[in-house]
Amino acid sequence: MDKRNGAAYEVTAVMAKKTGNEESGDRYDVRCGYGSCKPEGLQNCNNPKILLLLLCIFAVCQGFVVNGVNNVNTQSVERRFHLPSSRSGLISSSYDFAAAIFGVVISFFASGRYKARWVAGATFVMGLGSLTMALPHFATGLYEWGQDVSTKTCSLGFNSTEDAICEKTNLRHYLGVLMLGMIFHGIGGCIMYTVGVGLIDDSVSEVRSPLYIGIFYGAAALGPGLGYIVGGQLLNIYVDFDQVDTSTINLKTDDPRWVGAWWLGFFITMTICWLLTIPLSLFGAEMPSAKKVRESRISQMHQGVTDSDGHGTNKRLPIRMFPKVTWALIQNAPFVFTMLAGASEGILTSGFATFVPKYIQNQFGVSSGSAALYTGAAAVPGAAGGMFFGGFICNRMKFKVRGMFRFSIITCMLTIISVNILWITCDEATFAGVNTAYESGGRTDNVESSCNKDCACTTRYYDPVCSSTGVQYFSACHAGCQNMTDSDSGGETFSNCTCISDSSATVKSGTCDSGCGLMYVFLVCFFVTIFLTFLPSTPSDAATLRCIHEDHRTFSMGVKWLFIRLLGTVPGPIIFGAVTDTACLVWQDECGEPSSCWIYDNGVVSRNYFLIAMAAKGLSIIFFSLAYCLYKPPEEAKVKFDTRETPKRQMAFINGSFRESEFEQNVQDTDVAQNTNIDNQTTDL
């Protein structure tokens, strides 16, 4: 008996020593630092709050450049590189296409530990993408806006030889470089939204997870807002300010030909992202709190529990498991329908994010910089507040998966009401050859008429003028004006205009003021719409993470974003760009071929955007409803607990009233009881 006891004691001691060494190794592996250099002072930053702070900064940078600066640059990039909206939409779609393809692969291989180092690599790639997108500015010549045009007035009897000497530029070819930069952005962004979200969820309890993810998404929403504001201010700087004397540029920011410093915002992002690479790469295999979180988490997986122990392992999935795990996710009905709802939402959000600044600029007649500023003023509190309050409400109300689905359905219904703001439009100015005929007759869809057909006018450069009769013309040449004088106010005045019957009428450079004051009403309603649109974002993501296997969460985010992007955010900007082009009334002429659009039918644009929004929101409601109906939570009886847990703690877990201090006390009580029983048995022996 003594030998057996001695042997048992020896085995126990060896196992304890082995376990202690493993735990010591695990504790060392989760410490901050490089290799063997992991100082104690650095461990004060090794916690979920610091991690969340760094991820929030990264999210702000990503949103700043991808959904902010890139979107406010849409009109300027179209004008600078002679692109129609359908092709400029490919730039934004490149981000989502790359994020979809690379995201599902990266999320699978990054499903285990060392997620923070994957995120660190993402910051470097994001900075590389920003550098790539700025390169076309330095590879192209100076911007030509018509400064070399010898005359702006009508030259009667002059036969235009422009078509004979016209040389097509190669500026359109730089679309590929811009798309490549967005591909790099897509790789970095997909890691942040899959691996980064999984890292947050691994590090905090399931009760706090929606709040942390909500803060993260709130910071991500701040990025586009800052991008709209900062990027809009950068557009007030002339595009070639680094190469020419801007005092010689006779062009105002509200001129349709104006192109601002669209490339400058990319350098800001590049610098910040590369600075973030260092602190993120210092984190270890996982947060020190991750192991305790896994052991204390209760499964809400659809139709089952996580594994035989009731929790996951946070180990990387082997490659042979790829088909099996993918098939398991496809069979998970709530996951699939939540993913499809995200795709329909993606069509709407990506399309509006790309074209809303341009929409405001054309609808309300403001400059590109002002349009970006107004969009950002509504987008910052709207999107950030929606994401944050979505997570806050779920945390406050302690929503389970079904509650999150109900919340998403209700908010989508409210958004359907709010998208009616697209009918808030201004009466368009009377535009000869666009929405009204010339006084001499002619069509309303052609800026050429009998009164200017011999003037050798061109639509290559848009230089609008407004007559004292309240009629706007594409240029002084299209108004048939033959004389020009400089006014004291700095503008230009034209006279002897053959297209105006009133000989006493004056014609001045610039657009006619429509006198519409509905823009601020639109912005207030736009804020409400953005808030409601982003309100279900955090709950739907939290529901997705709860209804799947613990070890499949990071990979599931990759699969989810693959379909959201391929079915939603990739075609979104292309669809919006195509329907925008269908409303074009006057195209820029480049050697007889149309390039970018000068003037749109704003009423048609509003109608097309409204129809897309209604269809997308209707699909979201259907998909969220199917996810709600088909979700089947696991039975509480199936939830497995650790053998050392007391019944009191089990009930506390089920009721949601678990406290860590109670858990520690229960474990101590259990240890004392077990040790007492062992001593009694030894005494009996």
N, C-alpha and C positions, 0 to 999 in steps of 0.2 A: 504493500500500500504506500509505503514511503517512497519507493522507487517511482511508482506511478505518479504520486503527487509531485515528486521532484522533477520527473520528466515533463509533466504538465506545466509546472512552473517555468522550466527552462524554455519550452516551446512558447509559452505566453510572453516570456521576457524577450525572446528573439523576435516574435511578431510585433511586440510593442516597440522594440528598437527599430525594426524595419519601418513600421508605420510612422514613428517619430521622424525618421530620416526623410521619408517621403513627404510628410507634412512640412518638414523644414525646407525641403527642396521646393515644394509648392509655394511656401511663403516667400522664398527667395526669388522664385520665378515671377511672382506678381509684383515685385518691387520695381521702382522706377530707376532707370539708368541704362548704361551700355555695358554689356559683358559683366566683368567683375567689379566695375566701377558703379556702385549703387549706394551713394552716401545717405546717411540717416536724414539729413536735412531735406533731401529731395522727396522723402516719403510723406512729408506734410502735404504735398500736392497730389499724392496718389489716392484720390478719392473721386466718387462720381460727380461731385459738384465742379471740381476743376476740369474734369473730362468734359462735362456738359458745357462749361464756359468755352473751352477750345473748340468744341464741335459747333457751338453757336456762332463763333467768329468765322469759322469755315463756312457755315451755312449762309451767313450774311454775305461773304465774298462771292459764293457761288450764285446766290440770288442777285447780287449786285451786277455781276457781269453777264449772266445768262438771261435772266428775266427782266433786268433793269436796263443796263447800258445797251445791250444788244437790241432791245425792243424800241428804245427811244431813237436808236440810230436807223431804224427801218427806212424812213423817208430820206434821210441823208445818204444812206448807202445806195438806195435806188437811184437817187439823183447823181451821185458821184460815179457809180459804175454802170449807169444806163441799164437798170434792171426793172422789169415789170414786177408787180406784187407777187404773182404766182411763182417767180423764180427767187425773189428775196425770201419768200416763205421757206425755201429749201434750207436756208441757213439755220433757222430755228429747228427745223425738222431733223437736221443732221445731228444735233445734240441728242435728241430723243432716240434716233435710230441707233447711234453708237451706244447710248446708255442701255438700250434694250438688249442689244446683242452681247455686249461685254458684261452687262449686269448679271445675267443669269449664270454665266460661267464663273465670274469672280465671286458671286455670292455663294456658289457651291464650294469652291476651294477655300473661301474665307469663313466657312461656317463653324470652324473650331475656335481655337484660341488665337492670340496675337492679332485681334481685329484692329487694335489701335495702330499697329504698324501698317496695315493695309490703308487705313485712313490717312496716315502720314504720306504714303506714296501717292494717294489721291490728290493731296494738296500740291505736290510737285507737278503732277500731270496737269492740274488745273492752271497753274502758273505758266506752263509751257503752252497751253492752248491760248491764253491771253496774249502771249508774245507773238504767236503765229498770226492771230487775227489783226495785230497792229502792223505787221510787215507790209501789206499792200500800200500803205500810205507812203512808205519810203521807197517802194519799188516803182511807183507811178510818177508821172510828171505833175505839174501844177494843174489845179482845177480850172477848167474853162467854163465860164458862165455867160459868155457873150461879150467879154470885155474887148475882144479884138474885132467885133463887128463894126464896120466903117460907118454905117448909118442905121438909125432906128426908124427913120421915117419912110414914107412911100416914095419910091422912085418910078414915076410914071414913064412908061415906054422902055424901061430897062428889062432886058431878058436875063433872068437869073441863070447863072452858070454854076450854081452851087453843086448841082448833082454831078456836073462834069469834073469838078475839082475835089469833091467830097471824098475824104478818106475815113474809113471806118476805124474806130479805135479798138484796141484789144482789152479795154477795161472790163468787159463782161467775163473774160477768162479768169479774172481774180475771184470770181465766185467760188471756184474750187479751193482757193487758199482760205477763204473765209469759212467754207464748210469744213476744211481740215481742222481749223482752229476749234470749231464747235464740236468736232469729233473728240478732240482731246478733252474739251470741257465735259463732254458726255461720259467719258471714261471716269474722270474724277468725280463727277456728280453722282453717277450710279453707285460708286463705292460709298459715298457719304450717306445716301438714302437707303441703302440695303445693309451694308456692314455697320455703318454708324448707328442706325436705328437699332439693329440687333445688339450692338455693344451697350447702348443705353439700357435696353430691356434686360440684358444679362446682369447688369450691375445694381439694379434697384428692385425693390419688391413690386409685386403686381399691383398693389394699391397705389404706389407712387409712380409707376411706369407711365400711365397716361399723362400725369402732370409734367414729368420730365420730357416726354415726347412732345407734349403741347408747347413747352417752353422752347424746345428745339425747333419745332415747326414755326413757332412765332418769330424766332430769330431769322429763320429762313424766309419768312414773309417780309421782314424788315429790309432784307437785301434788295428785292426789286424796288421797294419804295425809295430807298436811298439811291438806287441806280437811276430811277426816274428823276429824282431831284438833282443829284450831282451830275448825271449825264446830261440832263436838260441845261444846266448851267454851262457845261462844257460846249454844248452846241451853240452857245452865244459867242464862242471864240471862233474866229475864222479858221477853216480847215488847214490852210497852209501858213498859219501864223509863224511857224518856225522857219519859213523860207522866204517870205515876202514881207514888205512893209504894209501892215494892215491899214495904215492911214490913207493909202492910195487905192483901197478897195471901195469903190462907189456902190456899195451894196448894203442894204439893211437886213436885220435878222428876220423880219417878217416878209421879206421878198421870197417868192416861190423858188428862186434860183439859189438861195443861200444854202451853203453846206457848212456845218460847224465842225469842230474838232472831234469827230466821232471816234478816233483812234486813241485819244488820251486816256479814257477810262480803263482801257485794257492794261496800261502800264501800272495803274494803281492796284489792280487786282493781282497782277503778276508779283509785285513786291510783297504784298501781304500774305499771299498763299505760300510763297517760298519761305517767309519767316515762320509760318506755322508748322512747317515740316519738322523742325527740330524738336519742339516740345512734345508733339504727338508721337514721335518715334521713341521717346524715352519710356513710355508705358510698357509694362511687362505683358505676360501672357493674358491676363485678365485683371479686373479690379479685385482687391482683397475681399470685397463683400460678395463677389459672384458666387462662391461656393455656398455660403449661407443662404443666399437668395434661392439657389436651385433646390436646396434641401427643404426650404420652408414653403415653396410655391405649391398651390393646389391647382390641379389640372382642370381646365374648362374645355379641353379638346373635344371636337365634334365626334360624338358617338364613341368615346373611349377615354382612356387615361394615357399618360405619356409613355412610361416604360414600367418594368417590373418593380421599380423602387418608388414610382410615383413622381419622379422628376427626371430631367435630362442630365446629360453628362458634359455638355459643351465641348465635345470632341469633334474634330473635323471628320466629315463624312467621307468614307472611301469612295473611289471613283466607280467601283462596281455597283454602288448604291444609287447612282444617278438615275437610271431608268425607273427603279423601284420607288424612289422618293418622289420623282416627278409624277408617276402614275398615282401615287397616294394623294398628292395635292390635287390632281385633276379630278379624282373621285370625291374630294371634299367639296360638297355642293355650296356651303356658305362661303368658302374661300373663292370658288370660281365666280359666283355671282357678285361678290364684293369686288373682285378684280374687274369684271365687266362694267360694274357701276363706275369704278375708277376710270375706265377707258372712256366712257361717255362724258364723264366730268373733264377728262383730259382734253377732249376735242374743244370744249368750251373755254377752259382756262388758258390753254396754250394759244388758241386763236385770238382771244381777246387780249392776252398779254402782249402779243406781237403787234396787233393793229389798233389797239385803243388809242395810243398817243397820236397816231396818224388820223384816226377817226375824229378825235377832238380837234386836231389842227384843221382839217378840211371842213368839219361840220360847223365850227364856230369861228373860223377865220382868224386863228391866232398863230403865232410863230411856233416852230418846232420846239424851241426851248421852253416857251410858256406852256405848250401842250404837255410836255414831259413833266414840268413842275406841277401842273394841276392834276395829272394822273397820279403822280407820286403822293401828292397831298391826300388823295382819296384812298390810294392803295396801301399806304403805310399803316394807318390805323385800321382799315377794313380787313385786310388779309391777316395781319399780325394778330389783331384782336379776335378774329374768327377762329384761327387755329388755337390760340391760347385759351379762349373761353370754352372751346370745344373740349379740350383736355381738362380744364378746370371743372366744368360741369360734370363730366364723367367721374372725376375724382371726388367731387363733392357729393354727388348722388350715389356713388359706389355702383355704377351701372355694371351689370353683367353683359354678356355678349348680346343677348336679346334686347336689352335696354339701349345698347349702342346702335343697333340696327333701327330701332324705333325712332331714336333721336335723328338719325340720318334721313329717314323717310320724311319726317315732319319738316326738317330744314330745307329739303329739296322742294317740297310743296310751297314753302314760303318764297323760295327763290323764283319759282315760276311766276309768281305775282310781281316780283320786283323787276324782272327783266323787261317789263313794259316801259321802262325808262328809255328804251331805244326809240320810242316814238316821240321823245322830246327833241324836236328839230327846229332849226331856224329857217325862215324863208330865204331862199337863195337870191343873191343879187341878180338884177336883170343883166344878162350876159348875151351880147349879140353873137349869134351863130352857135349858141350853146343851148339856152332855154328860151330864146326869143329871136325872131328874124330881124335882119338888118332893115333899116328904113327903106332901102332900095329894093327890098324883097330878098328871097332866097330861103334856104332851109334853116331849121333850128338846130341841126346837128352837124353843121359845117361852118367853120370860122372863115371860110373863103366865100366871097360874094362878088357880084358884078361890080361893086364899087371899089374893090381892092384887088381884083384879079390881075391887073396890070402893074401891081406894086412890087412884085417879086418878094412877097412875104413868105416866111417860113415858121414852122412850129418847133424848130430846134431849140429856140430860146424863148422862154415865157417872160414877157415884160409887160404886165397888165397896165392899162390906163383906164381912167374913169372920166366920163364927160359930165358937164354940169347938169345935163338932163337926167343923170342917174343911171346911165347905161355903161356897162363895163365892156372893154374890148381886150382881145388877147394881147395886142400890142398897138403901138401908135401906127405901125404900118397897116395892121388890119383895120384900123379906124380910118385909113386913107389920109392920115395927116402928113403934110408935106413940109411944114416948118416947125422948128423946135427952138425954144429959148429956155435958159436956166432961170428959175425963180429965186427970189431972195431966201425962201425957206429951205433951199437946198434941193428941191425937187425939180422936175422938168415940166414945162408947159408946151403944148402942141397946138397948132392952129392950121387953118385951111384944110380941114378934114372932109374928104369927099363922101364919107359914109354917114355924115351928120348933116341933115338938111338945114338946121338952124346955124346960120353963119356966125351968130354971136356967141354960140356955145364954146366954152373952154374945155380943154382936155388936159388932165394932169396925170402924172405917173403914179402908179399905185392902184390898189383895189378899191372898189366902192364899199363903204361901210354899210353893212346890213342893219345895224342898230338893234341886234338881237341881244336880249339880256337873260336868256334862258340857260346860259352855260353854268352858272352857279347852282341853279336848281338841279341841273343834270348831275353836277358833281356830288351834291348831297345825296341824291338818290343812288348814284353810282357807288358811294361809300356803303350804303345799306346793302346793295346787291353783292358787293365784294365780301362784306362781312358774312352774309348768309351763305354765299357760295363756299367759303372756306370753313364754315362752322363744323360740317361733318367730317372734315379731313382727318383730324386726330382720332375721333371715335371709330371711324371705319378702319384705320390702321391698327388701333388697339384691338378691335374685334378680330381682325385678321390674325394678329399675333396670338390671341387667346384660343382660337378654334383649331389650331394645328399642333403638331407634335413639337415638343420643347426643342429637340435637336434640329428641327427643320425650319426654324423661324428665320434665320438669316437667308437660307436658300429660298424660302418661300417669298421673301421680299424681292429677291431677284426675279423669280418667276412672275410675281405680281406686276412688277414694273416692266417686265418684258412685254406682257400683253397690254398693259396700260399705254405704253409708249407706241408699240406697233399699231394698236387699234385706235389710240386716242391722240396722244401728243405729237406723233409723227404726222399723221394726215391733217391734224387740226390747223396749223398755220397754212398748209397747202390749200385746204378747203376755203379758209377765210381769204387767202390771197386770190384764189380763182374767182370767188364771188365778188371780190372787190374789183377785179379787173373787168368783170362783166358790166360794171357800172361806170366804166371810164368813158368820158365824152370827148376828150382831146388828148391824143397821144403825142409824146415827144418824137419828132421826126429825126432819124439819123440815116442820112443817105437814102431816103425813100422808104425806110423801114421803121416801124414803131419800136420804141425802147421802153421808157418809163412813162407813166401817166401824169399829165398836168392837172386835169380837171375831172372831178367825179360827179355823178348824180347822187347827191347825199341821201335823197329819199329812197332810192333803190338800195343803197348800202345799208341803211337802217332796217329796211324790210328784210333783206337777206340775213343780216345778223340776228334779227329777232326770230326768224324761222329756225335757224340753226340752234339758237339757245333753247327754244321750246322743245325741239326734238331731243336734244341732249338731256335736258332735265327730265323729260318724260321717260326716257330710257333708264335714267338713274333711279327713279322711283320704282320702276318695274323690277329692276335687278336687286335693289335693296329689299324690296318686299319678298322676293323669292328667297333671298338669303335668310330673312327672318323666319319665313314659314318652314324652310327645310333644315334649319339648325336644330340639332338634338343634343342637349347638354348631357354630360356623363352623370350617371346616378351617383348620389353621395355615398352609397354603400360600396361603390367600386373604388373609391379613393383610398389609396394605400398609405398608411402612416408608418413611420419608423417605430420599431419595437420598443424603443425607450420612451416614447411619448405617452403621456397619461391621457385618460379619457377626457379630462377637463380641457387639455390643450386641443384634442381632436375636435371637441365641440366648439372651442374658441375659433379654430380655423374655419369650421363650417359656418359659424355665425358671423365671421368677419371681425371678431373682437380680440384677436390674438395680440399679445404684447410680448416683446422680447424678454423683458424682465421676468414675466410669469414663466416663459419657456425655460429660462436658465434655472429658476427655482424648482420647476418640475423635474428638470433633468437631475439636479442635485438630490432632490427627494428620492427619485428613482434609483440613483447610484447608492444612496445610503441604504435603501431597502434591500437592494441586491447584495451589497456587501454584508449586511446583517444576516441575510439568508445563508450566504456562503460560510460565514463564521459559525453559524449554528450547525450547518451540516458538517463542518470540520470538527466541531466539538463532539458531535454525535459519533463521528467515526473514531 
